Amino acid sequence: MSFSIAIIGRPNVGKSTLFNRLVGKRLALVHDLPGVTRDRREADAQLFDLQFKIVDTAGIEESFDESLEARMRRQTEQAVIDADLVLFVIDAREGVTPLDKHFAHWLRRIPTPVILLANKCEGRQGEAGAAEAYGLGFGDIVRFSAEHGLGADDLHEAISAHMEKAEVTDAPTPPESWEQDLPPEGDDLPTPADEAEQVLQLAIVGRPNVGKSTLVNRLLGEDRMLTGPEAGITRDSISTDWVYNGRGIRLIDTAGLRKRARITASLERMSAADTFRAVRYAQVVVLLLDVEARLEKQDLTIARRVIDEGRVLVIGVNKWDLCKDRAAALRDLSDRLERSLPQTRGVPVVTLSALRGQHTDRLLDAVFAAYDVWNRRIATAELNRWLEEITAVHPPPAVSGRRIRMKYMTQAKIRPPTFAVFCTKPAGLPESYLRYLENSLRRDFDLPGTPIRIHLRKGENPYERRK
């Protein structure tokens, strides 16, 4: 078990900037708007020779009802419970606020050790706030600038001292609720997994409020992601490592994607870009639909984006338990897929209920089956026998009075299956014949749903010289 450090603090003190600095890449969204980070985000971090797991959290606020802010607070509280060390971040330019004092009082009572980090200490503006931070009662503070990386030596020394003293054990005893401390009324992508580790990168995408975070929580068996009736709760892509039936999965929850014309705020544009980045680095993408909305234009736009990136597409139809006419729903969905996505015939469609946990195992079975198809390799000799038979049944058209001759075919790569076809006059082969080859490949070699790439080449058969 690796050493775990949680970054906590009130909104907009630079937690996500610090997280990105320690991870060494821009994983967390950073924006001037307070409260951008809502879910816990974990990643492997390094500070000189120290290696540890770092956890970015939502800004802590005094809220204890069932509001979104209260649910965010509980996520942060759980991160503190699970951590071996806490980095309590304050804004040195603003000085110590009453909210800082309130949560400092709570942190002093928990068993998890705390390092007080005064962020934004570059220049003279933060000197007074950093000096004031000693009054919070955590002893020496670390003056730091997450934006510029100043103070890394001091932070290394502070973390190293705790790592040397601590033996990595089970999570500490849960602290008392912050509510008891209240007075009376009055800020990937994932990087691609190492193929040797065989960790499957699985992204869950879809429109807002279709149940993506609920599905992730159901699969993980814990309330790992914030959920609720509000649309657009998830703002950035959050990855979680997980094991299902002995196979490693990096599960990625993403922000809901609306039509581009409706996206006006810069933060939402950043969220959409982060989601598409997650798609680009994923291997399998589950497009989650709401059974009441079926397959809308925005869903088709997302599906085409996944296919264009060459990723495996699996469609999950959520809230199936609420569907009244299931036969009509499936028939309508099948017809729409046939008309709008003919290039991926046979894409897996799984009906489920994320809230009730119905058929989530079927979804994962479909994911692994589609992933295996995406990795399938076909022998060159088998491909060329097939090419000879298929062109005999339906010969290529003639160009300028001379028929195009298909000479040789081989599979250039997998993920997605990509084929090179050597022929005469490749520029003259129409798109309709390429679709004929693709559909025949999909049918004869059992490649349902997966994207297929066919590249035409003009050249000699490399094996003819050997003959």
C-alpha positions in Angstrom: 0.0 0.0 0.0 1.5 3.4 -1.1 1.7 6.4 1.1 -1.4 8.6 0.6 -1.6 12.4 0.9 -4.9 14.3 0.8 -4.9 18.0 -0.2 -7.7 19.9 1.6 -8.6 23.5 2.1 -11.4 26.0 1.4 -12.4 26.8 -2.2 -10.0 28.6 -4.6 -6.8 28.4 -2.5 -4.9 26.5 -5.2 -5.4 22.8 -4.3 -5.8 21.6 -7.9 -2.8 23.7 -9.0 -0.7 22.0 -6.3 -2.1 18.6 -7.3 -1.0 19.2 -10.9 2.4 20.4 -9.7 3.1 17.2 -7.7 1.7 14.9 -10.4 3.8 16.6 -13.1 0.9 17.0 -15.6 -2.3 18.9 -15.9 -4.8 16.4 -14.8 -7.1 18.5 -12.6 -9.1 21.5 -14.1 -7.9 24.9 -12.9 -10.1 27.9 -13.1 -10.6 31.2 -11.3 -14.2 30.2 -10.5 -14.3 28.7 -6.9 -15.5 25.2 -6.4 -14.4 23.7 -9.8 -13.2 20.5 -8.2 -16.1 18.4 -6.8 -15.0 14.8 -6.8 -11.9 13.2 -5.3 -9.1 12.8 -7.8 -6.2 10.4 -7.2 -2.9 10.1 -9.0 0.7 8.9 -8.5 2.9 11.8 -7.6 6.6 12.4 -7.1 8.6 15.1 -5.3 12.3 14.6 -6.0 13.0 11.1 -4.6 9.7 10.8 -2.8 6.9 8.8 -4.4 3.3 8.7 -3.1 -0.4 8.9 -4.0 -1.9 12.3 -4.0 -5.6 13.1 -3.6 -7.2 16.3 -4.8 -10.5 17.2 -3.0 -13.3 19.7 -3.2 -13.1 22.9 -1.3 -14.5 22.4 2.3 -17.4 24.5 3.3 -19.7 24.8 6.3 -22.7 22.8 4.9 -24.3 19.8 6.6 -27.6 19.2 4.9 -28.2 17.3 1.7 -27.1 20.1 -0.6 -24.4 19.6 -3.3 -21.9 21.5 -1.0 -22.6 19.1 1.8 -22.1 16.1 -0.4 -18.8 17.6 -1.5 -17.8 18.0 2.1 -18.5 14.4 2.9 -16.3 13.4 -0.1 -13.4 15.5 1.4 -14.0 14.0 4.8 -13.7 10.5 3.4 -10.4 11.5 1.7 -9.0 12.6 5.1 -10.1 9.4 6.7 -8.3 7.3 4.1 -5.1 9.4 3.9 -1.8 8.9 5.8 -1.0 12.6 5.7 -3.0 15.8 5.1 -1.8 18.9 3.3 -4.0 21.7 4.7 -3.7 24.6 2.2 -4.5 28.2 2.9 -4.2 31.3 0.7 -1.3 33.4 2.1 -2.4 36.5 0.1 -5.8 36.5 1.8 -4.5 35.5 5.2 -6.3 33.2 7.7 -10.0 33.3 7.3 -12.7 32.2 9.8 -13.4 29.1 7.7 -9.6 28.2 7.8 -9.8 28.5 11.6 -12.9 26.3 11.8 -11.4 23.4 9.9 -8.0 23.8 11.5 -9.8 23.2 14.8 -11.3 20.0 13.4 -8.0 18.8 11.9 -6.1 19.2 15.2 -8.5 16.6 16.7 -8.0 13.8 14.1 -5.2 11.2 14.2 -4.0 11.9 10.7 -0.9 14.1 10.7 -1.2 17.5 9.1 1.2 19.8 7.2 0.0 23.4 6.9 0.9 24.8 3.5 0.7 28.5 2.9 0.2 28.8 -0.9 0.7 31.8 -3.2 3.8 32.9 -1.2 5.6 34.3 -4.2 6.4 38.0 -3.7 5.7 40.2 -0.6 1.9 39.9 -0.7 1.8 36.6 1.1 4.3 37.4 3.9 1.7 38.7 6.4 -0.7 35.8 5.7 2.1 33.2 6.1 3.1 34.7 9.4 -0.5 34.7 10.6 -0.8 31.0 9.7 1.3 30.1 12.8 -1.7 30.9 14.9 -3.6 27.9 13.5 -1.5 25.6 15.8 0.3 23.3 13.4 3.8 24.3 14.2 6.1 25.1 11.3 4.4 25.9 8.1 5.6 25.4 4.5 5.7 28.5 2.3 4.9 27.4 -1.2 3.9 28.6 -4.6 2.0 25.9 -6.5 1.9 28.0 -9.7 5.7 28.6 -9.8 7.0 25.6 -7.8 8.7 27.7 -5.2 9.3 26.0 -1.8 9.6 22.5 -3.1 12.6 21.8 -0.9 10.7 22.7 2.2 7.7 20.6 1.2 10.0 17.7 0.5 11.6 17.9 3.9 8.2 18.1 5.6 6.7 15.1 3.7 9.9 13.0 4.1 9.8 13.4 7.9 6.3 12.0 8.0 7.0 9.2 5.6 10.0 8.1 7.7 8.0 8.1 10.9 4.8 6.5 9.5 4.3 2.9 8.7 1.7 2.5 6.0 -1.2 0.8 7.8 -5.0 0.6 7.5 -6.9 3.9 7.2 -7.1 5.9 10.5 -10.2 5.8 12.7 -12.9 8.0 11.2 -12.9 11.4 12.8 -15.9 13.0 14.4 -18.2 14.9 12.1 -17.4 18.5 11.4 -20.9 19.3 12.3 -20.1 18.8 16.0 -17.5 21.6 15.8 -19.9 24.2 14.5 -20.6 27.1 16.8 -24.2 27.8 17.9 -26.3 29.6 15.3 -25.3 32.9 14.9 -9.2 22.8 -8.2 -5.7 12.5 -19.2 -5.8 11.9 -19.0 -5.2 9.5 -17.8 -2.2 8.5 -19.1 -2.4 5.4 -21.2 -1.9 2.2 -19.2 1.2 0.1 -19.7 0.1 -2.7 -22.1 2.2 -5.1 -20.1 0.0 -4.5 -17.1 -3.1 -5.2 -19.2 -5.1 -2.5 -17.5 -8.2 -1.7 -19.5 -9.0 2.0 -19.8 -12.8 2.3 -19.6 -14.4 5.7 -20.0 -18.1 6.4 -19.3 -19.5 9.2 -21.4 -22.9 10.7 -22.3 -25.1 13.7 -22.0 -25.6 15.3 -18.6 -27.8 13.5 -15.9 -28.0 10.1 -17.6 -26.5 8.4 -14.6 -22.7 8.1 -15.4 -21.5 8.8 -11.8 -24.2 6.5 -10.4 -23.0 3.7 -12.7 -19.4 4.3 -11.6 -20.4 4.1 -8.0 -22.4 1.0 -8.5 -19.5 -0.7 -10.3 -17.0 0.3 -7.6 -19.4 -0.6 -4.8 -18.9 2.7 -3.0 -20.0 6.3 -3.2 -16.8 7.4 -5.0 -18.4 10.0 -7.2 -20.8 12.8 -6.4 -24.3 12.1 -7.6 -27.6 13.9 -7.3 -30.6 15.4 -9.2 -28.6 18.4 -10.4 -27.3 18.2 -14.0 -23.6 18.7 -14.6 -22.3 17.7 -11.2 -19.2 16.1 -12.6 -16.9 18.7 -14.2 -13.7 16.9 -15.0 -12.7 13.3 -15.8 -12.0 11.3 -12.7 -10.1 7.9 -13.0 -10.2 5.1 -10.4 -8.2 1.9 -10.6 -10.3 -1.2 -10.0 -10.2 -5.0 -10.4 -13.1 -6.9 -11.8 -12.9 -10.7 -11.9 -9.1 -10.6 -11.7 -8.7 -8.0 -14.5 -7.5 -4.5 -13.9 -9.6 -1.6 -15.0 -9.0 2.1 -15.0 -12.6 3.4 -14.7 -13.0 7.0 -15.9 -16.1 9.1 -15.0 -16.5 12.1 -17.3 -18.5 15.4 -17.5 -21.8 15.4 -19.4 -21.5 16.6 -23.0 -24.1 19.1 -24.3 -24.4 20.4 -27.8 -21.5 22.6 -28.7 -23.9 25.5 -29.5 -25.2 25.4 -25.9 -21.7 25.6 -24.4 -20.9 29.2 -23.6 -19.0 29.2 -20.3 -15.2 28.7 -20.4 -15.4 26.1 -17.6 -17.8 24.0 -19.5 -15.6 24.2 -22.6 -12.7 22.9 -20.4 -14.9 20.1 -19.1 -15.9 19.0 -22.6 -12.3 19.1 -23.7 -11.3 17.0 -20.7 -14.0 14.4 -21.6 -12.8 14.1 -25.2 -9.3 13.8 -23.9 -10.5 10.8 -21.8 -12.1 9.3 -24.9 -8.8 9.7 -26.8 -6.8 7.8 -24.2 -9.5 5.2 -23.4 -9.6 1.8 -25.0 -13.3 1.1 -24.4 -16.0 3.8 -24.2 -19.4 3.2 -22.8 -21.9 5.6 -24.2 -24.6 5.8 -21.5 -28.2 6.7 -22.7 -31.3 7.6 -20.8 -34.0 5.1 -21.9 -36.6 7.9 -22.0 -34.5 10.0 -24.4 -33.2 7.0 -26.4 -30.6 8.0 -29.0 -30.7 11.7 -29.5 -28.6 13.7 -32.0 -26.0 14.6 -29.3 -25.6 10.9 -28.5 -24.9 10.2 -32.1 -22.4 13.0 -32.2 -20.6 11.5 -29.2 -20.7 8.0 -30.8 -19.2 9.2 -34.0 -16.4 11.0 -32.1 -15.6 7.7 -30.3 -15.6 5.8 -33.6 -13.4 8.4 -35.3 -10.9 8.0 -32.5 -10.8 4.3 -33.2 -12.1 3.3 -29.8 -14.4 0.4 -28.8 -18.0 1.6 -28.4 -20.4 -0.1 -26.1 -23.9 1.4 -25.6 -25.5 1.2 -22.2 -29.2 2.1 -21.9 -29.7 3.2 -18.3 -32.9 3.5 -16.2 -34.3 0.4 -17.9 -36.4 -0.3 -14.8 -38.5 2.8 -15.6 -39.2 1.8 -19.2 -42.8 0.8 -19.9 -42.6 -0.4 -23.5 -39.3 -2.2 -23.6 -39.8 -3.9 -27.0 -40.6 -0.6 -28.7 -37.6 1.0 -27.0 -35.2 -1.6 -28.2 -36.7 -1.6 -31.7 -36.4 2.2 -32.0 -32.8 2.1 -30.7 -31.8 -0.7 -33.2 -33.4 1.2 -36.1 -31.7 4.4 -35.2 -28.3 2.7 -34.9 -28.7 1.0 -38.2 -29.5 4.2 -40.0 -27.1 6.6 -38.3 -24.1 4.4 -37.4 -23.8 1.8 -40.3 -20.0 1.9 -40.0 -20.2 0.0 -36.7 -22.8 -2.6 -37.2 -23.2 -5.0 -34.3 -22.1 -2.5 -31.6 -23.1 -4.0 -28.3 -26.2 -2.6 -26.6 -26.8 -3.4 -22.9 -29.9 -2.4 -21.0 -29.3 -1.7 -17.3 -30.3 0.2 -14.1 -27.3 1.8 -12.5 -29.4 2.9 -9.5 -30.6 -0.7 -8.8 -27.5 -2.5 -10.0 -29.4 -4.5 -12.6 -27.4 -6.0 -15.5 -24.1 -4.1 -14.7 -22.3 -7.5 -14.9 -23.7 -7.9 -18.5 -22.3 -4.5 -19.3 -18.8 -5.5 -18.2 -19.0 -8.8 -20.0 -19.9 -6.8 -23.2 -17.0 -4.4 -22.6 -14.4 -7.3 -22.3 -15.9 -9.1 -25.3 -15.7 -5.9 -27.5 -12.2 -5.3 -26.2 -11.1 -8.7 -27.3 -12.5 -8.1 -30.8 -10.6 -4.8 -30.9 -7.4 -6.7 -30.2 -8.0 -9.5 -32.8 -5.3 -10.2 -35.4 -6.0 -12.2 -38.6 -3.3 -14.2 -40.4 -2.1 -12.7 -43.7 -2.6 -16.0 -45.6 -6.2 -16.1 -44.4 -6.8 -12.5 -45.4 -5.5 -13.1 -48.9 -7.6 -16.2 -49.5 -10.6 -14.1 -48.3 -9.7 -11.2 -50.6 -9.5 -13.5 -53.6 -12.9 -15.0 -52.9 -14.6 -11.7 -52.1 -13.3 -9.9 -55.2 -14.4 -12.9 -57.3 -18.0 -12.5 -56.1 -18.0 -8.7 -56.5 -15.0 -7.5 -58.6 -13.7 -3.9 -58.2 -15.0 -1.4 -60.7 -13.1 -0.3 -63.9 -11.3 3.0 -64.1 -10.5 4.4 -67.6 -11.5 1.1 -69.1 -9.2 -1.0 -66.9 -10.5 -2.9 -63.9 -8.7 -2.2 -60.6 -6.8 -5.3 -59.4 -6.6 -6.2 -55.7 -3.1 -7.7 -55.3 -2.4 -8.3 -51.7 -3.8 -7.6 -48.2 -2.3 -7.7 -44.7 -3.3 -6.5 -41.2 -1.1 -3.6 -40.4 -2.0 -3.3 -36.7 -4.7 -3.9 -34.1 -6.5 -1.5 -31.8 -8.5 -0.9 -34.0 -8.0 -3.6 -36.6 -6.3 -1.8 -39.5 -5.7 -3.4 -42.9 -3.5 -2.5 -45.8 -4.7 -3.4 -49.3 -2.2 -3.2 -52.2 -4.0 -2.5 -55.5 -3.7 -0.8 -58.9 -5.1 2.8 -59.0 -6.1 3.1 -55.3 -7.3 6.6 -55.8 -10.0 5.3 -58.3 -11.6 2.9 -55.8 -15.0 4.3 -54.7 -16.1 4.6 -51.1 -18.9 2.2 -51.8 -16.5 -0.6 -52.6 -14.5 0.2 -49.4 -17.7 -0.1 -47.4 -18.3 -3.4 -49.1 -14.9 -4.7 -48.1 -15.4 -3.4 -44.5 -18.8 -5.0 -44.1 -17.6 -8.3 -45.5 -14.6 -8.2 -43.2 -16.9 -7.6 -40.2 -19.2 -10.4 -41.3 -16.7 -13.1 -42.3 -14.2 -12.6 -39.5 -16.7 -11.9 -36.7 -15.7 -8.3 -36.0 -19.0 -6.8 -34.7 -19.1 -3.2 -33.6 -15.4 -2.4 -33.6 -14.0 0.3 -35.9 -12.2 -1.0 -38.9 -9.6 0.9 -40.9 -8.7 0.0 -44.5 -5.8 1.8 -46.2 -5.2 1.5 -49.9 -1.6 1.2 -51.1 -0.2 1.2 -54.6 2.8 -1.1 -54.9 4.0 -4.6 -55.5 3.3 -7.6 -53.4 6.4 -7.9 -51.2 6.2 -11.7 -51.3 6.3 -11.9 -55.1 10.0 -11.4 -55.2 10.5 -14.4 -52.9 8.5 -16.5 -55.4 
